């Protein structure tokens, strides 16, 4: 949860390139486990914020693809 919250703050500080790997760390930490509801909510907020702040960033686009894959898996 702390990793996801950190990632949520980073794009608002202008650090999209670091925020995406941070947010991906949430998926890595939960490998093999379903994402808890609160974590899903924070990652959803991150997804929406990232889509607004950096809609055309290649790293953001890659993260959004992973998000959709992880979301459908759990």
PDB file of N, CA, C, O and CB in Angstrom:
ATOM      1  N   UNK A   1       0.828  -1.176   0.000  1.00  0.00           N
ATOM      2  CA  UNK A   1       0.000   0.000   0.000  1.00  0.00           C
ATOM      3  C   UNK A   1       0.883   1.254   0.000  1.00  0.00           C
ATOM      4  O   UNK A   1       0.582   2.229  -0.689  1.00  0.00           O
ATOM      5  CB  UNK A   1      -0.947  -0.010   1.210  1.00  0.00           C
ATOM      6  N   UNK A   2       1.958   1.224   0.765  1.00  0.00           N
ATOM      7  CA  UNK A   2       2.868   2.378   0.817  1.00  0.00           C
ATOM      8  C   UNK A   2       3.494   2.628  -0.557  1.00  0.00           C
ATOM      9  O   UNK A   2       3.659   3.777  -0.966  1.00  0.00           O
ATOM     10  CB  UNK A   2       3.977   2.150   1.879  1.00  0.00           C
ATOM     11  N   UNK A   3       3.835   1.574  -1.252  1.00  0.00           N
ATOM     12  CA  UNK A   3       4.419   1.705  -2.588  1.00  0.00           C
ATOM     13  C   UNK A   3       3.420   2.347  -3.544  1.00  0.00           C
ATOM     14  O   UNK A   3       3.780   3.224  -4.329  1.00  0.00           O
ATOM     15  CB  UNK A   3       4.864   0.329  -3.125  1.00  0.00           C
ATOM     16  N   UNK A   4       2.190   1.917  -3.479  1.00  0.00           N
ATOM     17  CA  UNK A   4       1.150   2.478  -4.360  1.00  0.00           C
ATOM     18  C   UNK A   4       0.888   3.945  -4.034  1.00  0.00           C
ATOM     19  O   UNK A   4       0.693   4.755  -4.940  1.00  0.00           O
ATOM     20  CB  UNK A   4      -0.160   1.671  -4.233  1.00  0.00           C
ATOM     21  N   UNK A   5       0.883   4.291  -2.759  1.00  0.00           N
ATOM     22  CA  UNK A   5       0.658   5.689  -2.370  1.00  0.00           C
ATOM     23  C   UNK A   5       1.820   6.578  -2.806  1.00  0.00           C
ATOM     24  O   UNK A   5       1.612   7.716  -3.227  1.00  0.00           O
ATOM     25  CB  UNK A   5       0.458   5.796  -0.850  1.00  0.00           C
ATOM     26  N   UNK A   6       3.042   6.059  -2.705  1.00  0.00           N
ATOM     27  CA  UNK A   6       4.205   6.804  -3.189  1.00  0.00           C
ATOM     28  C   UNK A   6       4.065   7.049  -4.692  1.00  0.00           C
ATOM     29  O   UNK A   6       4.279   8.164  -5.168  1.00  0.00           O
ATOM     30  CB  UNK A   6       5.523   6.038  -2.878  1.00  0.00           C
ATOM     31  N   UNK A   7       3.710   6.015  -5.423  1.00  0.00           N
ATOM     32  CA  UNK A   7       3.535   6.147  -6.874  1.00  0.00           C
ATOM     33  C   UNK A   7       2.447   7.165  -7.200  1.00  0.00           C
ATOM     34  O   UNK A   7       2.565   7.911  -8.172  1.00  0.00           O
ATOM     35  CB  UNK A   7       3.188   4.786  -7.501  1.00  0.00           C
ATOM     36  N   UNK A   8       1.405   7.198  -6.404  1.00  0.00           N
ATOM     37  CA  UNK A   8       0.298   8.127  -6.627  1.00  0.00           C
ATOM     38  C   UNK A   8       0.768   9.579  -6.523  1.00  0.00           C
ATOM     39  O   UNK A   8       0.258  10.444  -7.234  1.00  0.00           O
ATOM     40  CB  UNK A   8      -0.828   7.863  -5.618  1.00  0.00           C
ATOM     41  N   UNK A   9       1.722   9.849  -5.656  1.00  0.00           N
ATOM     42  CA  UNK A   9       2.196  11.223  -5.472  1.00  0.00           C
ATOM     43  C   UNK A   9       3.219  11.649  -6.529  1.00  0.00           C
ATOM     44  O   UNK A   9       3.312  12.837  -6.835  1.00  0.00           O
ATOM     45  CB  UNK A   9       2.804  11.372  -4.095  1.00  0.00           C
ATOM     46  N   UNK A  10       3.973  10.731  -7.081  1.00  0.00           N
ATOM     47  CA  UNK A  10       5.070  11.075  -7.973  1.00  0.00           C
ATOM     48  C   UNK A  10       4.659  11.797  -9.262  1.00  0.00           C
ATOM     49  O   UNK A  10       5.333  12.762  -9.622  1.00  0.00           O
ATOM     50  CB  UNK A  10       5.799   9.841  -8.326  1.00  0.00           C
ATOM     51  N   UNK A  11       3.615  11.405  -9.971  1.00  0.00           N
ATOM     52  CA  UNK A  11       3.266  12.142 -11.196  1.00  0.00           C
ATOM     53  C   UNK A  11       2.897  13.603 -10.922  1.00  0.00           C
ATOM     54  O   UNK A  11       3.144  14.481 -11.748  1.00  0.00           O
ATOM     55  CB  UNK A  11       2.106  11.451 -11.901  1.00  0.00           C
ATOM     56  N   UNK A  12       2.310  13.846  -9.766  1.00  0.00           N
ATOM     57  CA  UNK A  12       1.923  15.211  -9.415  1.00  0.00           C
ATOM     58  C   UNK A  12       3.150  16.071  -9.113  1.00  0.00           C
ATOM     59  O   UNK A  12       3.066  17.298  -9.084  1.00  0.00           O
ATOM     60  CB  UNK A  12       0.976  15.202  -8.211  1.00  0.00           C
ATOM     61  N   UNK A  13       4.274  15.422  -8.891  1.00  0.00           N
ATOM     62  CA  UNK A  13       5.531  16.134  -8.671  1.00  0.00           C
ATOM     63  C   UNK A  13       6.338  16.212  -9.967  1.00  0.00           C
ATOM     64  O   UNK A  13       7.474  16.686  -9.969  1.00  0.00           O
ATOM     65  CB  UNK A  13       6.357  15.445  -7.567  1.00  0.00           C
ATOM     66  N   UNK A  14       5.750  15.746 -11.060  1.00  0.00           N
ATOM     67  CA  UNK A  14       6.401  15.808 -12.362  1.00  0.00           C
ATOM     68  C   UNK A  14       7.366  14.677 -12.636  1.00  0.00           C
ATOM     69  O   UNK A  14       8.214  14.789 -13.522  1.00  0.00           O
ATOM     70  CB  UNK A  14       7.117  17.083 -12.490  1.00  0.00           C
ATOM     71  N   UNK A  15       7.254  13.587 -11.891  1.00  0.00           N
ATOM     72  CA  UNK A  15       8.204  12.485 -12.032  1.00  0.00           C
ATOM     73  C   UNK A  15       7.524  11.220 -12.555  1.00  0.00           C
ATOM     74  O   UNK A  15       7.507  10.190 -11.881  1.00  0.00           O
ATOM     75  CB  UNK A  15       8.880  12.199 -10.691  1.00  0.00           C
ATOM     76  N   UNK A  16       6.966  11.309 -13.760  1.00  0.00           N
ATOM     77  CA  UNK A  16       6.247  10.187 -14.363  1.00  0.00           C
ATOM     78  C   UNK A  16       7.183   9.008 -14.624  1.00  0.00           C
ATOM     79  O   UNK A  16       6.807   7.855 -14.411  1.00  0.00           O
ATOM     80  CB  UNK A  16       5.577  10.624 -15.672  1.00  0.00           C
ATOM     81  N   UNK A  17       8.404   9.296 -15.085  1.00  0.00           N
ATOM     82  CA  UNK A  17       9.337   8.209 -15.409  1.00  0.00           C
ATOM     83  C   UNK A  17       9.704   7.370 -14.188  1.00  0.00           C
ATOM     84  O   UNK A  17      10.005   6.185 -14.334  1.00  0.00           O
ATOM     85  CB  UNK A  17      10.601   8.778 -16.029  1.00  0.00           C
ATOM     86  N   UNK A  18       9.687   7.939 -13.010  1.00  0.00           N
ATOM     87  CA  UNK A  18       9.957   7.177 -11.793  1.00  0.00           C
ATOM     88  C   UNK A  18       8.673   6.579 -11.217  1.00  0.00           C
ATOM     89  O   UNK A  18       8.697   5.510 -10.608  1.00  0.00           O
ATOM     90  CB  UNK A  18      10.637   8.068 -10.748  1.00  0.00           C
ATOM     91  N   UNK A  19       7.560   7.275 -11.415  1.00  0.00           N
ATOM     92  CA  UNK A  19       6.290   6.837 -10.836  1.00  0.00           C
ATOM     93  C   UNK A  19       5.834   5.492 -11.392  1.00  0.00           C
ATOM     94  O   UNK A  19       5.309   4.658 -10.655  1.00  0.00           O
ATOM     95  CB  UNK A  19       5.219   7.880 -11.085  1.00  0.00           C
ATOM     96  N   UNK A  20       6.030   5.283 -12.673  1.00  0.00           N
ATOM     97  CA  UNK A  20       5.552   4.039 -13.290  1.00  0.00           C
ATOM     98  C   UNK A  20       6.272   2.804 -12.736  1.00  0.00           C
ATOM     99  O   UNK A  20       5.607   1.823 -12.402  1.00  0.00           O
ATOM    100  CB  UNK A  20       5.737   4.103 -14.806  1.00  0.00           C
ATOM    101  N   UNK A  21       7.599   2.817 -12.626  1.00  0.00           N
ATOM    102  CA  UNK A  21       8.250   1.657 -11.996  1.00  0.00           C
ATOM    103  C   UNK A  21       7.854   1.487 -10.523  1.00  0.00           C
ATOM    104  O   UNK A  21       7.756   0.366 -10.025  1.00  0.00           O
ATOM    105  CB  UNK A  21       9.767   1.795 -12.103  1.00  0.00           C
ATOM    106  N   UNK A  22       7.632   2.601  -9.841  1.00  0.00           N
ATOM    107  CA  UNK A  22       7.188   2.506  -8.447  1.00  0.00           C
ATOM    108  C   UNK A  22       5.835   1.815  -8.373  1.00  0.00           C
ATOM    109  O   UNK A  22       5.642   0.904  -7.568  1.00  0.00           O
ATOM    110  CB  UNK A  22       7.111   3.906  -7.799  1.00  0.00           C
ATOM    111  N   UNK A  23       4.897   2.246  -9.211  1.00  0.00           N
ATOM    112  CA  UNK A  23       3.562   1.639  -9.219  1.00  0.00           C
ATOM    113  C   UNK A  23       3.628   0.170  -9.633  1.00  0.00           C
ATOM    114  O   UNK A  23       2.899  -0.661  -9.093  1.00  0.00           O
ATOM    115  CB  UNK A  23       2.629   2.409 -10.165  1.00  0.00           C
ATOM    116  N   UNK A  24       4.490  -0.145 -10.578  1.00  0.00           N
ATOM    117  CA  UNK A  24       4.646  -1.542 -11.001  1.00  0.00           C
ATOM    118  C   UNK A  24       5.142  -2.401  -9.848  1.00  0.00           C
ATOM    119  O   UNK A  24       4.851  -3.595  -9.783  1.00  0.00           O
ATOM    120  CB  UNK A  24       5.618  -1.645 -12.190  1.00  0.00           C
ATOM    121  N   UNK A  25       5.896  -1.786  -8.934  1.00  0.00           N
ATOM    122  CA  UNK A  25       6.367  -2.517  -7.757  1.00  0.00           C
ATOM    123  C   UNK A  25       5.222  -3.065  -6.918  1.00  0.00           C
ATOM    124  O   UNK A  25       5.377  -4.087  -6.250  1.00  0.00           O
ATOM    125  CB  UNK A  25       7.236  -1.621  -6.903  1.00  0.00           C
ATOM    126  N   UNK A  26       4.075  -2.397  -6.947  1.00  0.00           N
ATOM    127  CA  UNK A  26       2.902  -2.902  -6.216  1.00  0.00           C
ATOM    128  C   UNK A  26       2.470  -4.248  -6.779  1.00  0.00           C
ATOM    129  O   UNK A  26       2.122  -5.160  -6.028  1.00  0.00           O
ATOM    130  CB  UNK A  26       1.732  -1.892  -6.290  1.00  0.00           C
ATOM    131  N   UNK A  27       2.494  -4.370  -8.107  1.00  0.00           N
ATOM    132  CA  UNK A  27       2.139  -5.651  -8.728  1.00  0.00           C
ATOM    133  C   UNK A  27       3.184  -6.713  -8.395  1.00  0.00           C
ATOM    134  O   UNK A  27       2.847  -7.865  -8.120  1.00  0.00           O
ATOM    135  CB  UNK A  27       2.006  -5.495 -10.261  1.00  0.00           C
ATOM    136  N   UNK A  28       4.451  -6.315  -8.422  1.00  0.00           N
ATOM    137  CA  UNK A  28       5.525  -7.264  -8.139  1.00  0.00           C
ATOM    138  C   UNK A  28       5.428  -7.792  -6.709  1.00  0.00           C
ATOM    139  O   UNK A  28       5.632  -8.981  -6.464  1.00  0.00           O
ATOM    140  CB  UNK A  28       6.890  -6.607  -8.367  1.00  0.00           C
ATOM    141  N   UNK A  29       5.118  -6.906  -5.775  1.00  0.00           N
ATOM    142  CA  UNK A  29       4.994  -7.325  -4.373  1.00  0.00           C
ATOM    143  C   UNK A  29       3.819  -8.275  -4.155  1.00  0.00           C
ATOM    144  O   UNK A  29       3.844  -9.098  -3.240  1.00  0.00           O
ATOM    145  CB  UNK A  29       4.836  -6.106  -3.476  1.00  0.00           C
ATOM    146  N   UNK A  30       2.802  -8.162  -4.987  1.00  0.00           N
ATOM    147  CA  UNK A  30       1.595  -8.979  -4.825  1.00  0.00           C
ATOM    148  C   UNK A  30       1.558 -10.180  -5.774  1.00  0.00           C
ATOM    149  O   UNK A  30       0.512 -10.812  -5.924  1.00  0.00           O
ATOM    150  CB  UNK A  30       0.364  -8.124  -5.046  1.00  0.00           C
ATOM    151  N   UNK A  31       2.660 -10.492  -6.401  1.00  0.00           N
ATOM    152  CA  UNK A  31       2.698 -11.605  -7.350  1.00  0.00           C
ATOM    153  C   UNK A  31       2.091 -12.861  -6.738  1.00  0.00           C
ATOM    154  O   UNK A  31       2.468 -13.290  -5.647  1.00  0.00           O
ATOM    155  CB  UNK A  31       4.140 -11.881  -7.798  1.00  0.00           C
ATOM    156  N   UNK A  32       1.156 -13.430  -7.457  1.00  0.00           N
ATOM    157  CA  UNK A  32       0.516 -14.665  -7.011  1.00  0.00           C
ATOM    158  C   UNK A  32      -0.620 -14.462  -6.025  1.00  0.00           C
ATOM    159  O   UNK A  32      -1.277 -15.429  -5.640  1.00  0.00           O
ATOM    160  CB  UNK A  32       1.530 -15.549  -6.399  1.00  0.00           C
ATOM    161  N   UNK A  33      -0.864 -13.239  -5.610  1.00  0.00           N
ATOM    162  CA  UNK A  33      -1.925 -12.936  -4.652  1.00  0.00           C
ATOM    163  C   UNK A  33      -2.944 -12.001  -5.315  1.00  0.00           C
ATOM    164  O   UNK A  33      -2.571 -11.185  -6.158  1.00  0.00           O
ATOM    165  CB  UNK A  33      -1.338 -12.291  -3.352  1.00  0.00           C
ATOM    166  N   UNK A  34      -4.188 -12.109  -4.955  1.00  0.00           N
ATOM    167  CA  UNK A  34      -5.166 -11.145  -5.471  1.00  0.00           C
ATOM    168  C   UNK A  34      -4.897  -9.762  -4.873  1.00  0.00           C
ATOM    169  O   UNK A  34      -4.460  -9.646  -3.728  1.00  0.00           O
ATOM    170  CB  UNK A  34      -6.620 -11.604  -5.148  1.00  0.00           C
ATOM    171  N   UNK A  35      -5.159  -8.732  -5.652  1.00  0.00           N
ATOM    172  CA  UNK A  35      -4.971  -7.369  -5.153  1.00  0.00           C
ATOM    173  C   UNK A  35      -6.107  -7.033  -4.189  1.00  0.00           C
ATOM    174  O   UNK A  35      -7.278  -7.148  -4.551  1.00  0.00           O
ATOM    175  CB  UNK A  35      -4.919  -6.342  -6.329  1.00  0.00           C
ATOM    176  N   UNK A  36      -5.772  -6.616  -2.959  1.00  0.00           N
ATOM    177  CA  UNK A  36      -6.823  -6.220  -2.014  1.00  0.00           C
ATOM    178  C   UNK A  36      -7.596  -5.006  -2.528  1.00  0.00           C
ATOM    179  O   UNK A  36      -7.069  -4.223  -3.319  1.00  0.00           O
ATOM    180  CB  UNK A  36      -6.216  -5.910  -0.634  1.00  0.00           C
ATOM    181  N   UNK A  37      -8.815  -4.854  -2.090  1.00  0.00           N
ATOM    182  CA  UNK A  37      -9.690  -3.786  -2.564  1.00  0.00           C
ATOM    183  C   UNK A  37      -9.100  -2.399  -2.435  1.00  0.00           C
ATOM    184  O   UNK A  37      -9.189  -1.601  -3.368  1.00  0.00           O
ATOM    185  CB  UNK A  37     -10.969  -3.832  -1.829  1.00  0.00           C
ATOM    186  N   UNK A  38      -8.495  -2.095  -1.289  1.00  0.00           N
ATOM    187  CA  UNK A  38      -7.922  -0.756  -1.106  1.00  0.00           C
ATOM    188  C   UNK A  38      -6.777  -0.501  -2.056  1.00  0.00           C
ATOM    189  O   UNK A  38      -6.631   0.604  -2.579  1.00  0.00           O
ATOM    190  CB  UNK A  38      -7.447  -0.572   0.320  1.00  0.00           C
ATOM    191  N   UNK A  39      -5.962  -1.516  -2.283  1.00  0.00           N
ATOM    192  CA  UNK A  39      -4.844  -1.374  -3.216  1.00  0.00           C
ATOM    193  C   UNK A  39      -5.367  -1.181  -4.635  1.00  0.00           C
ATOM    194  O   UNK A  39      -4.836  -0.367  -5.390  1.00  0.00           O
ATOM    195  CB  UNK A  39      -3.913  -2.606  -3.149  1.00  0.00           C
ATOM    196  N   UNK A  40      -6.391  -1.919  -4.991  1.00  0.00           N
ATOM    197  CA  UNK A  40      -7.004  -1.755  -6.309  1.00  0.00           C
ATOM    198  C   UNK A  40      -7.528  -0.338  -6.480  1.00  0.00           C
ATOM    199  O   UNK A  40      -7.413   0.243  -7.559  1.00  0.00           O
ATOM    200  CB  UNK A  40      -8.142  -2.770  -6.509  1.00  0.00           C
ATOM    201  N   UNK A  41      -8.100   0.217  -5.424  1.00  0.00           N
ATOM    202  CA  UNK A  41      -8.635   1.570  -5.463  1.00  0.00           C
ATOM    203  C   UNK A  41      -7.519   2.604  -5.668  1.00  0.00           C
ATOM    204  O   UNK A  41      -7.657   3.510  -6.490  1.00  0.00           O
ATOM    205  CB  UNK A  41      -9.404   1.869  -4.171  1.00  0.00           C
ATOM    206  N   UNK A  42      -6.427   2.470  -4.932  1.00  0.00           N
ATOM    207  CA  UNK A  42      -5.308   3.409  -5.067  1.00  0.00           C
ATOM    208  C   UNK A  42      -4.686   3.292  -6.460  1.00  0.00           C
ATOM    209  O   UNK A  42      -4.362   4.304  -7.082  1.00  0.00           O
ATOM    210  CB  UNK A  42      -4.237   3.147  -3.975  1.00  0.00           C
ATOM    211  N   UNK A  43      -4.522   2.076  -6.942  1.00  0.00           N
ATOM    212  CA  UNK A  43      -3.955   1.901  -8.278  1.00  0.00           C
ATOM    213  C   UNK A  43      -4.901   2.433  -9.360  1.00  0.00           C
ATOM    214  O   UNK A  43      -4.449   2.934 -10.390  1.00  0.00           O
ATOM    215  CB  UNK A  43      -3.647   0.421  -8.532  1.00  0.00           C
ATOM    216  N   UNK A  44      -6.187   2.327  -9.129  1.00  0.00           N
ATOM    217  CA  UNK A  44      -7.157   2.918 -10.050  1.00  0.00           C
ATOM    218  C   UNK A  44      -7.046   4.439 -10.072  1.00  0.00           C
ATOM    219  O   UNK A  44      -7.123   5.058 -11.133  1.00  0.00           O
ATOM    220  CB  UNK A  44      -8.576   2.503  -9.662  1.00  0.00           C
ATOM    221  N   UNK A  45      -6.863   5.036  -8.892  1.00  0.00           N
ATOM    222  CA  UNK A  45      -6.646   6.488  -8.820  1.00  0.00           C
ATOM    223  C   UNK A  45      -5.365   6.863  -9.546  1.00  0.00           C
ATOM    224  O   UNK A  45      -5.314   7.869 -10.253  1.00  0.00           O
ATOM    225  CB  UNK A  45      -6.585   6.964  -7.349  1.00  0.00           C
ATOM    226  N   UNK A  46      -4.333   6.050  -9.367  1.00  0.00           N
ATOM    227  CA  UNK A  46      -3.064   6.294 -10.047  1.00  0.00           C
ATOM    228  C   UNK A  46      -3.258   6.222 -11.565  1.00  0.00           C
ATOM    229  O   UNK A  46      -2.776   7.082 -12.302  1.00  0.00           O
ATOM    230  CB  UNK A  46      -1.993   5.272  -9.586  1.00  0.00           C
ATOM    231  N   UNK A  47      -3.958   5.205 -12.014  1.00  0.00           N
ATOM    232  CA  UNK A  47      -4.224   5.025 -13.446  1.00  0.00           C
ATOM    233  C   UNK A  47      -4.920   6.256 -14.027  1.00  0.00           C
ATOM    234  O   UNK A  47      -4.511   6.768 -15.069  1.00  0.00           O
ATOM    235  CB  UNK A  47      -5.085   3.767 -13.683  1.00  0.00           C
ATOM    236  N   UNK A  48      -5.958   6.724 -13.363  1.00  0.00           N
ATOM    237  CA  UNK A  48      -6.707   7.876 -13.857  1.00  0.00           C
ATOM    238  C   UNK A  48      -5.844   9.140 -13.845  1.00  0.00           C
ATOM    239  O   UNK A  48      -5.879   9.927 -14.791  1.00  0.00           O
ATOM    240  CB  UNK A  48      -7.971   8.089 -13.014  1.00  0.00           C
ATOM    241  N   UNK A  49      -5.077   9.331 -12.782  1.00  0.00           N
ATOM    242  CA  UNK A  49      -4.195  10.490 -12.703  1.00  0.00           C
ATOM    243  C   UNK A  49      -3.115  10.459 -13.760  1.00  0.00           C
ATOM    244  O   UNK A  49      -2.816  11.480 -14.381  1.00  0.00           O
ATOM    245  CB  UNK A  49      -3.565  10.571 -11.342  1.00  0.00           C
ATOM    246  N   UNK A  50      -2.535   9.304 -13.967  1.00  0.00           N
ATOM    247  CA  UNK A  50      -1.488   9.143 -14.974  1.00  0.00           C
ATOM    248  C   UNK A  50      -2.043   9.412 -16.371  1.00  0.00           C
ATOM    249  O   UNK A  50      -1.372  10.023 -17.203  1.00  0.00           O
ATOM    250  CB  UNK A  50      -0.882   7.728 -14.903  1.00  0.00           C
ATOM    251  N   UNK A  51      -3.246   8.961 -16.620  1.00  0.00           N
ATOM    252  CA  UNK A  51      -3.879   9.186 -17.923  1.00  0.00           C
ATOM    253  C   UNK A  51      -4.120  10.670 -18.176  1.00  0.00           C
ATOM    254  O   UNK A  51      -4.096  11.119 -19.322  1.00  0.00           O
ATOM    255  CB  UNK A  51      -5.201   8.422 -18.010  1.00  0.00           C
ATOM    256  N   UNK A  52      -4.348  11.420 -17.123  1.00  0.00           N
ATOM    257  CA  UNK A  52      -4.574  12.860 -17.246  1.00  0.00           C
ATOM    258  C   UNK A  52      -3.257  13.618 -17.374  1.00  0.00           C
ATOM    259  O   UNK A  52      -3.130  14.503 -18.220  1.00  0.00           O
ATOM    260  CB  UNK A  52      -5.363  13.379 -16.042  1.00  0.00           C
ATOM    261  N   UNK A  53      -2.284  13.280 -16.546  1.00  0.00           N
ATOM    262  CA  UNK A  53      -1.023  14.015 -16.486  1.00  0.00           C
ATOM    263  C   UNK A  53      -0.096  13.689 -17.662  1.00  0.00           C
ATOM    264  O   UNK A  53       0.548  14.582 -18.213  1.00  0.00           O
ATOM    265  CB  UNK A  53      -0.316  13.713 -15.178  1.00  0.00           C
ATOM    266  N   UNK A  54      -0.030  12.430 -18.037  1.00  0.00           N
ATOM    267  CA  UNK A  54       0.920  12.011 -19.077  1.00  0.00           C
ATOM    268  C   UNK A  54       0.265  11.054 -20.065  1.00  0.00           C
ATOM    269  O   UNK A  54       0.673   9.896 -20.157  1.00  0.00           O
ATOM    270  CB  UNK A  54       2.152  11.346 -18.444  1.00  0.00           C
ATOM    271  N   UNK A  55      -0.742  11.512 -20.805  1.00  0.00           N
ATOM    272  CA  UNK A  55      -1.474  10.592 -21.676  1.00  0.00           C
ATOM    273  C   UNK A  55      -0.650   9.999 -22.817  1.00  0.00           C
ATOM    274  O   UNK A  55      -0.987   8.929 -23.325  1.00  0.00           O
ATOM    275  CB  UNK A  55      -2.647  11.294 -22.247  1.00  0.00           C
ATOM    276  N   UNK A  56       0.421  10.674 -23.229  1.00  0.00           N
ATOM    277  CA  UNK A  56       1.180  10.201 -24.384  1.00  0.00           C
ATOM    278  C   UNK A  56       2.581   9.700 -24.033  1.00  0.00           C
ATOM    279  O   UNK A  56       3.359   9.357 -24.924  1.00  0.00           O
ATOM    280  CB  UNK A  56       1.288  11.301 -25.395  1.00  0.00           C
ATOM    281  N   UNK A  57       2.896   9.657 -22.768  1.00  0.00           N
ATOM    282  CA  UNK A  57       4.218   9.193 -22.342  1.00  0.00           C
ATOM    283  C   UNK A  57       4.358   7.695 -22.620  1.00  0.00           C
ATOM    284  O   UNK A  57       3.476   6.921 -22.247  1.00  0.00           O
ATOM    285  CB  UNK A  57       4.446   9.491 -20.835  1.00  0.00           C
ATOM    286  N   UNK A  58       5.451   7.270 -23.268  1.00  0.00           N
ATOM    287  CA  UNK A  58       5.628   5.835 -23.542  1.00  0.00           C
ATOM    288  C   UNK A  58       5.665   4.986 -22.269  1.00  0.00           C
ATOM    289  O   UNK A  58       5.093   3.896 -22.238  1.00  0.00           O
ATOM    290  CB  UNK A  58       6.909   5.617 -24.331  1.00  0.00           C
ATOM    291  N   UNK A  59       6.334   5.474 -21.220  1.00  0.00           N
ATOM    292  CA  UNK A  59       6.408   4.695 -19.985  1.00  0.00           C
ATOM    293  C   UNK A  59       5.027   4.599 -19.326  1.00  0.00           C
ATOM    294  O   UNK A  59       4.684   3.571 -18.742  1.00  0.00           O
ATOM    295  CB  UNK A  59       7.427   5.327 -19.008  1.00  0.00           C
ATOM    296  N   UNK A  60       4.245   5.665 -19.423  1.00  0.00           N
ATOM    297  CA  UNK A  60       2.892   5.646 -18.867  1.00  0.00           C
ATOM    298  C   UNK A  60       1.995   4.707 -19.661  1.00  0.00           C
ATOM    299  O   UNK A  60       1.190   3.976 -19.085  1.00  0.00           O
ATOM    300  CB  UNK A  60       2.295   7.060 -18.851  1.00  0.00           C
ATOM    301  N   UNK A  61       2.132   4.724 -20.968  1.00  0.00           N
ATOM    302  CA  UNK A  61       1.338   3.828 -21.817  1.00  0.00           C
ATOM    303  C   UNK A  61       1.650   2.369 -21.482  1.00  0.00           C
ATOM    304  O   UNK A  61       0.744   1.541 -21.389  1.00  0.00           O
ATOM    305  CB  UNK A  61       1.615   4.109 -23.318  1.00  0.00           C
ATOM    306  N   UNK A  62       2.927   2.061 -21.305  1.00  0.00           N
ATOM    307  CA  UNK A  62       3.333   0.700 -20.954  1.00  0.00           C
ATOM    308  C   UNK A  62       2.759   0.294 -19.597  1.00  0.00           C
ATOM    309  O   UNK A  62       2.298  -0.835 -19.431  1.00  0.00           O
ATOM    310  CB  UNK A  62       4.869   0.584 -20.937  1.00  0.00           C
ATOM    311  N   UNK A  63       2.785   1.212 -18.627  1.00  0.00           N
ATOM    312  CA  UNK A  63       2.243   0.902 -17.313  1.00  0.00           C
ATOM    313  C   UNK A  63       0.733   0.663 -17.394  1.00  0.00           C
ATOM    314  O   UNK A  63       0.211  -0.263 -16.774  1.00  0.00           O
ATOM    315  CB  UNK A  63       2.554   2.036 -16.324  1.00  0.00           C
ATOM    316  N   UNK A  64       0.042   1.501 -18.160  1.00  0.00           N
ATOM    317  CA  UNK A  64      -1.415   1.328 -18.281  1.00  0.00           C
ATOM    318  C   UNK A  64      -1.766  -0.026 -18.895  1.00  0.00           C
ATOM    319  O   UNK A  64      -2.767  -0.633 -18.515  1.00  0.00           O
ATOM    320  CB  UNK A  64      -2.019   2.458 -19.130  1.00  0.00           C
ATOM    321  N   UNK A  65      -0.966  -0.501 -19.829  1.00  0.00           N
ATOM    322  CA  UNK A  65      -1.191  -1.832 -20.405  1.00  0.00           C
ATOM    323  C   UNK A  65      -1.001  -2.910 -19.344  1.00  0.00           C
ATOM    324  O   UNK A  65      -1.786  -3.855 -19.262  1.00  0.00           O
ATOM    325  CB  UNK A  65      -0.237  -2.081 -21.594  1.00  0.00           C
ATOM    326  N   UNK A  66       0.048  -2.765 -18.531  1.00  0.00           N
ATOM    327  CA  UNK A  66       0.271  -3.746 -17.467  1.00  0.00           C
ATOM    328  C   UNK A  66      -0.864  -3.697 -16.454  1.00  0.00           C
ATOM    329  O   UNK A  66      -1.317  -4.738 -15.976  1.00  0.00           O
ATOM    330  CB  UNK A  66       1.621  -3.494 -16.767  1.00  0.00           C
ATOM    331  N   UNK A  67      -1.318  -2.514 -16.129  1.00  0.00           N
ATOM    332  CA  UNK A  67      -2.422  -2.348 -15.190  1.00  0.00           C
ATOM    333  C   UNK A  67      -3.652  -3.125 -15.664  1.00  0.00           C
ATOM    334  O   UNK A  67      -4.266  -3.867 -14.897  1.00  0.00           O
ATOM    335  CB  UNK A  67      -2.764  -0.857 -15.019  1.00  0.00           C
ATOM    336  N   UNK A  68      -3.997  -2.944 -16.934  1.00  0.00           N
ATOM    337  CA  UNK A  68      -5.165  -3.659 -17.471  1.00  0.00           C
ATOM    338  C   UNK A  68      -4.970  -5.167 -17.401  1.00  0.00           C
ATOM    339  O   UNK A  68      -5.910  -5.903 -17.097  1.00  0.00           O
ATOM    340  CB  UNK A  68      -5.432  -3.237 -18.921  1.00  0.00           C
ATOM    341  N   UNK A  69      -3.767  -5.627 -17.678  1.00  0.00           N
ATOM    342  CA  UNK A  69      -3.470  -7.061 -17.608  1.00  0.00           C
ATOM    343  C   UNK A  69      -3.593  -7.564 -16.171  1.00  0.00           C
ATOM    344  O   UNK A  69      -4.231  -8.586 -15.918  1.00  0.00           O
ATOM    345  CB  UNK A  69      -2.052  -7.350 -18.154  1.00  0.00           C
ATOM    346  N   UNK A  70      -2.984  -6.844 -15.236  1.00  0.00           N
ATOM    347  CA  UNK A  70      -3.028  -7.246 -13.818  1.00  0.00           C
ATOM    348  C   UNK A  70      -4.443  -7.168 -13.279  1.00  0.00           C
ATOM    349  O   UNK A  70      -4.864  -8.037 -12.514  1.00  0.00           O
ATOM    350  CB  UNK A  70      -2.098  -6.361 -12.971  1.00  0.00           C
ATOM    351  N   UNK A  71      -5.181  -6.142 -13.666  1.00  0.00           N
ATOM    352  CA  UNK A  71      -6.548  -5.959 -13.159  1.00  0.00           C
ATOM    353  C   UNK A  71      -7.429  -7.131 -13.583  1.00  0.00           C
ATOM    354  O   UNK A  71      -8.227  -7.631 -12.790  1.00  0.00           O
ATOM    355  CB  UNK A  71      -7.150  -4.623 -13.669  1.00  0.00           C
ATOM    356  N   UNK A  72      -7.286  -7.560 -14.816  1.00  0.00           N
ATOM    357  CA  UNK A  72      -8.132  -8.657 -15.307  1.00  0.00           C
ATOM    358  C   UNK A  72      -7.700 -10.005 -14.743  1.00  0.00           C
ATOM    359  O   UNK A  72      -8.495 -10.944 -14.698  1.00  0.00           O
ATOM    360  CB  UNK A  72      -8.101  -8.706 -16.832  1.00  0.00           C
ATOM    361  N   UNK A  73      -6.451 -10.105 -14.315  1.00  0.00           N
ATOM    362  CA  UNK A  73      -5.924 -11.350 -13.760  1.00  0.00           C
ATOM    363  C   UNK A  73      -6.458 -11.615 -12.363  1.00  0.00           C
ATOM    364  O   UNK A  73      -6.630 -12.771 -11.977  1.00  0.00           O
ATOM    365  CB  UNK A  73      -4.408 -11.312 -13.732  1.00  0.00           C
ATOM    366  N   UNK A  74      -6.721 -10.569 -11.605  1.00  0.00           N
ATOM    367  CA  UNK A  74      -7.089 -10.765 -10.200  1.00  0.00           C
ATOM    368  C   UNK A  74      -8.560 -10.719  -9.973  1.00  0.00           C
ATOM    369  O   UNK A  74      -9.015 -10.869  -8.839  1.00  0.00           O
ATOM    370  CB  UNK A  74      -6.439  -9.744  -9.347  1.00  0.00           C
TER     371      UNK A  74
END
